[in-house]
Amino acid sequence: MTANSEPVSFSRTKVLRYLFLLIVLGLGLYFVLPRFAQIEHALQVATTLKIPFVALSLGAQVLSYLGSGYLLRAVIRLPKPFSIVEGALLTAGANSVGTLGGGVLGTAGMTYLWLRQRGVQAGVAGLGGWIPIYLDDATLAIVSLLGLLTLMVLNKFSSLLAAALALAVLFLAGSMGALLWSLTHREKLMRLAMAITKFFARFRKKSPDPRKTQAGVARLLAAWDALVLKGGWRGPAAGAALNTGFDMLTLAFLFLAAGHGVSLLVLVAGYGVPQLLGKLTVILGGVGVVETTMVGLYTILGVPTAIAVVVVLVYRLFSFWLPTLAGVALVPYLEHRKYGAIPAD
């Protein structure tokens, strides 16, 4: 080392960024190298995509996010709610934060924070952070079950798909059980919340505030009663169905763009399981897992491999990469778009 040289230091952010690039590169090499023979054919398919159907596909994805915006607005149920477009933008931003770091906790946390900045009470904002995630995942699990049943009927089942079926059933049963337990064991829920509060207070070396915790749980349960027990679940459920339905329509239009339309049964059979597996992986947005599983399933179901590759990659561009990048760009806007100070509650 010369006298003028300086030690090279890497920040934590740079290290994580390079690690992510290496993971993506490794996944790309792992999944692409064995398929060089198919790449040329896939490129030919890509050049023949019918632009009107591609445009319809992109429009369907926009409608999918508007469905998410309607879902969030239906959960909040403010006297003067924000628009569906504002809800869609907030959802896109929170999803991007969760994708790039924090997972579902990051998504729910950012949604909660931005709703509080817009004057939403704590209990309602808490539901706004978690209920859309639960309903979207529950809808996806139901679609996965339907897809797996379709594969069974078509005799395309395997031990791996059987494991996915068990996973979907466990997810639905566990989520529903947790919700029912919260409704029927409210005193135990309060004690659990108090124990969690004490744990984090001890961890942060601060004194716990039992009254604040009790008030927060009471507001959360009151908001939950208004949402479920008084029939307020229909709007959020419709929003989740619209989100998933238009997302599937995005994929359907791309198959038409490639000149290989598929039936509703085939579309459902290849859609749900890859999405569910992608949500359960620690890899960014299920990168590599969703694509390869979806391509594999559609190939098994009779779609030519080259067409399946092009359709799935363009679908992921529209449904994951573009919304994630747009969500990141929206974060400064969402941070500064405030309707008032956070209420004291």
N, C-alpha and C positions, 0 to 999 in steps of 0.2 A: 504494500500500500504506500503510495507516494504521500508527500507532505500535504499536497493540495487536495487529495481525495477526501471525500466525506462518506461516512457510513450510510448505507441505503436503508431507509426505514419504511415500512409499510403500515398504513393505518389499518385498523380492524375492518373498516368498510371496504378497502381495496382487497384485502385478503378474502373476504366473503364474496366479493364480486368475481375475483379470479377463480375461486373455488366453484362458484356457480357456473362460470363459463366452461370450466373443465368438465363439470358434470354433464352439462348440455352437449359439449363436444363428444364426450365419451358415449353418451346415449345415442347421439347421431351416428357415430362410427359403428356402434354395436348393432343398431337396427338397419343402417343403410348399406354398409359394406356387403352383406350377403345378398343384397337385392340390386346390384348394379345392372343385372340383365333386365330388370323391370323398369329401371329409371327412364330409359329411352322411350319405352312405350308410354309411361306415365306422362312424360313431357309432351308427347304427341296428343294424349288425351287433354292435357291442360290447355293446349293451343286451340282445341276445338270446342271448348266450353261455350255454351250459348249465353251471351251476355244478358238478354232479358231475364232469364232464370237466375243468373248470378245476382242481378239487381233485386229481384224478388226475394232471394235468399238473404241479402243484406237488410232489406226492409223488414223481413220477418224477425231478424235478430234485434233490430231496433224496437219492434213491437214486443219482443220478449222482455227487454229491459223496461219498457213502459208498463208491462205486466208486473214487474218487480216494484216499480214506483207506485202502482195502484195497491199492491199488497202492503207496502209500508204505510201508505196513507190510510188504508182500511184498518190497520192495526192501531194507529195513533188516534183516529176518530176525533180530531180537534173540532171545535165549533167553526173555526176558520182554518181548515187544513191547507197545507202547502199543495202545490199542483202536482199532478202525476209526473210531469217532467222533472220537477225539483226532486221528487222522491226517487226517480230513476237515476238522476245525477248523483244523489247522495248514496244510493246503493252501489253504483259503479265505483265511486271513490272509496267507500268502505271495503268493497270486495278487493280492490287493488291493494289497499293497505294490508288486508288479511293475507292476500296471495304472496306479497313480497316479504312479509314478516308478521308472525303472530297467529296465523291460522284463523280459526273461527273466533278465538278470543280477540284478535286484532280487529276482525270485521265487526263483531258485536260491540266492542269497546268504542270504535270510531263512530259507529252509528249512534250509540248512546250519547257520546260527547257532542256530536253535531246536533242531535235532537235537543239536548239540554241547552245548547247555545241558541236554539230557536224558540226557547221558552216552554218546552215540553216538560211536564212534571217528571220526577225521577222514576216513579213506578211505571208510568206509561212509556217513558224512554227506554227503560229496561226491557219491556216487552218488545218495543220497536227494534231493539238490538238482537234479541234471541228468537222471537216467534217467526220472522221471515226465514231465518236459517233453518229452523226446525221444519216449517211447512214445505220449503223447497226440497230439503233432504227427504222428508217423508213422501212427498210426491214422486221424487226420483226413485225411492225404494219401491213404491208401488209399481211404477213403470218397469223397474228391474224385475220384479216378480212376474209381471205379465210377459216380459221378454223371455224369461227363463222357462215359463210354462209353454210359450210358443216354441222354444227350442226343443222342449220335451216332446211336444206333439209332432214336430218335424224330425224327430229322432236324431237331433244334433247335440244331445246332452253329453256331458263328461263329468269326471270327478271334480275338475276345477270349477265348472259351472255349478255343480252341486254345493261346493263350498261357498260360492257366491250367493246361491239361494239361501243357504243357512245364515249367511251374514246379513242379507237383506231382512230376513225374518227377525233375527235377533235385534237389528237396529230398530225396526218398527216396534217390536215388543218392548224393548228397553226404553225407548223414548215415550211410548204411551204409558208404560208403567211409572216412569218418573213423574209425568204430568198428573196422573191419577193419584199417586202418592202425595204430591204437593197439595192437591185439592182436599184429600180426605184425612191428612195428618198435619194440619196446620200448626198445631202446637209443637210437634216434633220438627217441623220446618223452621219454626221460630228458634227453637233450641239449636238446631244445626247452624242457622245463620249467626247466632250469638257465638257459637264455638268457633266458627270461621273468622268472625270479627276479632275475637280474642287472640286467635293464632296469628293473624296478620299484624295485630297491634303489638304482640310480643316480638314478632319478627322485625317490625319497624321500630321497636323500643319506644312505643307510645302507649298512652292509656286508652283502653277501649271506650267507646261511647255507646252504651247499650240503648239509650233512648233513640239515637239516630238510626241504629240498626232496626229496632222495633218499628219505627215509623216507616223506614224504607220497605220492610217486608209487608207491612200493612198496606202501603200504597200499591205494591206490586200485586198483592192478592186482590185488592179492590179493582185494579185495572184488569186482572185476569178474569174476575167474575163478570165484569162488564163485557169482556170480549167473548167469553164462552157461555156462561150460564144465562146471559140475556140475549143470546142469538147473534152476537157480533162476530162469530167465526166465519160466517158465510162469505163476507167480502174478502178477508184474507185468504180463505181456501180458494176462492175464484181467482185471486191474483196469482197464487202459486201455480194453479192449473194453466193460466194464461202464459206465465213465464216458461214453464216446461213445454207447453203445447207449441208455442211459437219457436222455441229453440229446436224442437223436432222438425217443425216446418222448414226451418233454415236448412237442415240436412236434406229434407225431401226435395226442396227446390234445387239443391246442388246435384242430386242424383239425376233430376230432369235435365239440368244444364249439361251433364256429361252424357246425355242420351241413353240413360239406363234407369228409368223409373222403377221404383220398388213398391211392393204392396205395403199396406199399413202394418201387417203382421211382421214382415221382414224389417221394416223401419224400426219398430218397437223392439224386436229381438236383438238388434245390434246396437241399440242406443243406451239403454239404461245401465246395464252391468258395467261397461267401461267408465261411465260417468261416476258411478258409485265407487268403483275401485280407485279412480283418480282422486276422489275426496278423502280416501282413507290412507293415501300415501303421504310421505313427508316431502316428496319431491315437489318443487314449485308447480302448483296447478295441475299436478298429475302428468307433467310433461313426459312423453315417451310411453307412459302406461296407458293413457286414454287412447292415443293414436294407434298403438300396435294392437291393443285388445279390440278396438273397434274395427280396424282393418281386418284382423283375423276372423272376427265373427261374421262380418259381411262377406268375406271370401268363402267361409264355410257355407253361408246361405246362398251362394251361387253368383255373387257379384264378381266380375273379373277383377283380378288383383290391382291392375293399373288404375282402373276406374275407382276402386275402393280407396286407394292411396291418395289420389288427387282430391276426391270428394272429402275425405276425412281431414286432409291437411288444410284445404280451403275453409272447411267448417270450423276447424280450430282457430284459424286466423280470424274469422268473423266472430266467433263466440268467446274466445279467450284472449288472444294476443291484442287485438285492436281495443276491446273494452278495458283490458288491463292498462295499456298505455294511455288511453283516454282518461281512465280513472286517476292515474298518477298526475296527469296534467290538471285534473279538476281539484286536487287537494287544496291548493292555495285559494281557489275561488270558494270552496266549501268552508275553509277556515275563517274567511272574512265575511261570508254572507250570514249575518246574524240578525235576528228579529228582535233581539233584546238581551239583557243580561240573564245569566243563569238564575232561575228563581231559587229563593232560599228554601221553599217547601217546609 
